[in-house]
Structure formats: C-alpha cells, structure tokens
C-alpha cells in the first residue's frame, strides 16, 4: 500500500512541509531510512540523522526547526511518537481489513454472525456460536460449541477456543493460544493413581483484552476463569482454572498463575513469575521478573525474589549476597585469630 504525505497528514491532523505528493510504501528507522520509506523523529538524540536520512517522509514535533538543509518531506504534529503509533494502528487496521468466508471452512448449526465477518480457510465454528460485527478469524482456527464473541475481535491463525467461552468486544488473540482447555484437576487415590475431576466451568474474557501467542487459559472447574477488561497477557503464559485477573493488569511472558488465585487491577507482573494457588494479590501491585509468589500481597506492594519480599529489602540483601564469599573469608580469618 502506498500513502502520500498529504494523506498521512490528514490522518494525523499534521502539516506538510515539502512535497505533499511524496509517496511511501514502507517504514524505517530514521538512521536507516531509504527512498519510499516513512520514519519519525521524537528523541533529540537522533536529531542529526534528519539531515542525512534518505527516508521520503519524516514525522516531527511541531517544535522542530531545521538548522541545515534537509531532503525529507516533513509532517509536523503535536507529538511525533504518538502520531507514529497512531499511524501504525491505522495501517494495521487497513492491512487486516478482510471480509468473507473462505473455503473450505465449517459453520455448524445455529451459528449467528454479524456484518463484515472474515473467516479464513480451514476454520471450524461449532454449534450455537454467536459472533459479533467486524470479527476477523484467520485460518486454521477452532471455535467450540456455545461460544460467544463480541464486536471487533481479531483471532490470528491457529487459535483454539473451547466450548462455552465468552469473549467481549475489541479482543485480540494471537496464534497458538488456547482458551478454555481443562483445568489441572485430579483426585488422588490410596493406590497412588488419580482420577480426573470434570472441568465444567468456562472462561470469560471481558472487553479490550489482548492475549499473546501460545498462552493457555484454563476453564474453571465450576464457575468461570475471568480475565477482566483491558488485561494484556504476553506470549507463553499459563492461567489456571478459576483464576481472576483484574482490570488493566499486564503480565509478561512465561509467567504461571496457579488455580483459584485472584489478581487485582492495574498490576504489573514481570516475566517468568510463578504465582501459587488460592492467594489474593491486591491492586496496583508490582512483581519483578523471576519472582516466586507464595502468599497474598496487599495493595501497592512492590516485590522481588523467590520467595518474594519487599523490593527495597531485596535490593539491600542482594548487595550482601554478592559480597558473601568475601564476608565468609573475613569471618574465617577472624575465627583463626
């Protein structure tokens, strides 16, 4: 797709300085700009590159004033970084603007769907499924019986949505993710064997949730596993049965949350964090990467370590830990004296 400087300025409410008919068809870093590319300048550290870049169009802040001759066409906006992000979002929407039902694909009995549905090849949609307007479902996706999907959702290729799952509006689910698989529930017997406990609950994703690739969210044993509005989950995360994650919480890759744990709203959880089951994490909690959470946390706590404790205490303790060989050596010397 090609865009002119005039078209881009119209999308961003910007002002063109240079050739309004200059065309771009790709993006680049300002220091790597080539003919036909669009870039931006928001960090003054990179300002020298604007005089040498070969990019055809550059988005800059309104405050920018050139001190040397430049070849690139400028688009002036209030905030270049935010404007570039807005443009990327617009470009992505245009790129993903597909509709129609490709073949082969399967729509089972009593499926209801809204306007502008895109259903890619080799998709399967089970019985009694309801799909909202402007939903895009890419190839090789499975949607089980009795699933509900809201408006403006995007499922990339190879997503698996098990039966009874409820998905709100504006949700994005990336490739390889499985939502609604069985929770890890087994009853032990005296002879050392286990019998499976049926998992008859479901998963609920509220509005504006995004789930990264190869993440798994288990269905509840009874009731629901709930991912609240605005939650963002990274790739390769495990959310166990009956977990509840509060609004606008973000969780980084390779984190695992065990069953029946409740996580509050506006929390930030780093990568490779392990969270034990049946505990409660308050609102606005910050958990540093690779921490192990074995007990409940109060609102606003910031923790690190495994087992985790207060971030400030952890930092102080780590200084001593790094000096431990020296401390032991000095202690041995004192004992000899």
N, C-alpha and C positions, 0 to 999 in steps of 0.2 A: 504494500500500500504506500502511496505517495501523498505527502501533505505539503502545502505551500506555507511560507511564513505568514501570509495573511490568514489562512485557515487556522493555523496554530494560535496566532494572536487572538483570533475570535473565540477560540475555546478557552483561552486563559485570561481574557479581558486585558490583553497586553498591547504594547505599542511597538510597531515595527520601525527599526532604524536600519535602512539599507534597502535591499531588493525584496518587495512584498511577494514577488512571484518565485523566489528561490524555493527549490523543492528538496525535500529529504525523504529518504525511504529506510533509514536505519538509525540506530542510536550509538553513541560512543562516549568514552571519557574525553574530557577536554584536551588532555595531553596526547590522546591517540586519535583525535578527530581526522576524518578523511572526507573527501568530496562526497556529498549526498547524505552526510550524517548530521544528526541533531545532538547537541550537548548542552550543558548548563554550567554556570559559574555562580557558586554561592559562598565558597570558602576563599577568603582573601589570600590564603597560602598558594592557591593555584592561579592567581590573577595574571602572572607573567605569561601563562600559556595562551591567554586570549589573543595575544599579539602574534602568536606563531601557529595556532591551531588551523588545520585545514578543514574543520567542520564547516558545513554550509550555513548552518543557523546555530546561534548560541542564545540561550535564555539567561538573562542577567537581572539583578535587582535594579529598581528604579534609581537607586543612589549611585550606580556605576557611571563613571565618567572616564572615557578613554584618554590615555595620556600619550598614546602613539597611534599611528595608522593601523587599522585592522581590516582584514579581508572578509571575515564572517559577518553575516547579517544578524543583527541583534533583535531580540524581542525583550522589551523591558516590562517587568512585572513587579508587584509588591514584594514577593518572596520567591526567589528563583527555585529554591529547593522544593517548596510546597507545590509550586507550579509544575515542576518537572514530574513530581509524584502524581499530580492530578492528570497530567498528560499520559503517563504510563497506564493509569487506571482506565482512562478513556480508550487508549489504544487496545488494551486487553479486552475491553467490552466489545469493541468493533471486531477484533480477531475471533472472539468466541461467539459472535452473533450468528448462530446457526439455527435452523428450524427444520422440521420434518421428521419422519420416521423412516430410518434406513432399514433395508432388508439384507439378510434375514434377522428378524427380531420377533419376540413373542410378547403379546399383550393378552393376559388371561381374562377370565370372566369378570365383569363388573368393574373394570378399570375406568376411572374418570380422570380426565386431564384437561388443563386449561389451554389458553392460547399460547402460540409460539413455542410449543414443546419441540425440543430436539432429542431424539432417541437414536443413539448410534447403533451400528451393526452389532449383532450377536448379544443384544441385551435381552434380559428376561424380566418381565414385570408380572408378579403374582396376582392372585385373586383379590378383589375388593380393595385395590390400591387407589388412593386419591392423590393426584399430582396437581399443584397449582399452576399459575401462569408463568411464562418465561423461564421454564426449568430446562436446563441443559444436562443431558445424561450421556456421557461418552461411551464408546463401545466396550463390550465385554463386562457390563455391569449387571449385577443381580439384585433385584428388589423382591423381597419375600411378600407373603400374603399379609393383607390388612395394614400395610404401611401407609402413613400419611406424610406428604411432603408439601411444604408451603410454597410461596411465590419466590421467584428469582433465585432459585438454588442452582448450584453447579456441582455436578459429580464428575470427576475425571475418570479416565478409563480404569476398569478393573476394580471398582468399588463393590463391596458386598454389604447389603442392608438386610438384616434378618427380619423375620415377621414381627408385626405389632410395633415396630419402631415408629416414633413420632418425631418429625423434623420440621422446625419452624421456617420462617422466611429468611431469605438472604444468607443461607448457609452454604459453605464451600467444603467439599470433602475430596481429598486428594487420593491419587491412585494407591491401590493396595490396602486401603483401610477397611476394617471390618467392624460394623456396628451391630450389636445385638447378639453376638455369639454367647454361648453358655458361660455363666459364671463358674468359678472353680469351687464346686460344692460336692463333697464326697463324705459319706458317713463311714467311720472305721468300724470294723468288727473284731471280735476277740481273737479270731484266727489270723489277723493281720491283713485281711482283704478289705476292700472298700466297695460301697455301693453308691451309685450316683444319686444325688438329690436333684429332682427335676427343677429346672430353672424356668418358672412360668411367668416371670415379670417381663418388663420391656426396657427400652432405652428412650429417653426424651431429650432431644436437642432443641433448646429454645432458639429465638431469633438471633441472627448475626454471629453464629458460631462458625469457626473455621477449624478443621481437623486435618493435620498433616498426613503425609504418606505413611502407610504401613503401621498406623496406630490402631489399637484394638480397644473397643469399649464394650464391656460385657453386659448382658441383660441382667436384671435383678432376679434374685431367687423368687421373691414376691414383691409387688410394688414396682418401683422404677429406679433405674440408674439415671440421674438427672444432670445434664450439662446446661447451666443457666445462660441467660442472654449475654452475648458479647465475649464468651470464653474463646481463647485461642490456644489450641493444642499443637505442638510441634510434631515432627515425624517420630515414629517408633516409640510411642508411649503406650503403657498398659493401664487402663482404668478398669478396676474390678467391679464385681456386682454390688449394687446398692450404694455406690459412691455418689455423692452430690458435690458438684463444684459450683461455687457462687459466681455471680455476675462479674464479667470483665477480668477474671483471673487468667493469667498466662502461664503456661508450663512448657519448659524446654525439653529437648529430645532425650529419650532413653530413661525417662522418669517412670516409676511404677507406683501406683496407688492401690493399696490392698482394700479388701471389701469393707463396706459399710462406714467408710471414713467420710466425714463432712469437711469440706474446704470452703472457707468464706469467700467474700467478694474482694476484688481488687488486690489479690495476692499475686506475687511473682515467685515462681519456683524454677530454679536453675536445672541444668541438665544432670542426668544420672542421679537424681534424688530418689531415695526409697522411703515410702511413707507406709507405716504399719496400719493395720486394720482397726476399725472400731474406735478411732480417735477423732477429735474435733480440732480443726485449725481455724483460728479466728480470721477476722477481716484485716486487710492491709498487711499481711504477714510477708516477710521476705525470707526465702530459704536459698542459701548459696549452693552452688553446684556440688554434687557428690556428697551431699549431707544425708544422714540417716535419721529419720524422724520416728521415734518410738513412743512418744507421749503427746498429749494435746498441747497446743500452743495458743496463747492469748492474743487478742487483737494487737496489731502493730509490732509484734516481736520480729527481730532480725536474728537469724541463727545460722550456724555453720558447724560442720564436723559430723562425726559418726561415732557414738550418738551425738546429735547436735546440741549445742548450747549457745548462749548469747554470743553474737558476732564479735563484740568488743573483747570479751573474755577469751574467745578462741584466738584472736589475733595476738593478745598478750601471751597466751600459753604457747602459741606456736613459736614465738621468739625463743622461749626457754627450751622447747623441744629441739629446735635446730642447734642449740648450744649444748645439748645433753651429753655428747661424747666429751666435750671439754669439761663440763661440770663433773662428770664421773671421774675423769682423770685427776682433776683437782681434789676431789673427795678422797680418791685412793692415796694421793700424795699426803693429804692431811692425816689419814689413818696410819700411814707408815711413820710419820713424825710422832 
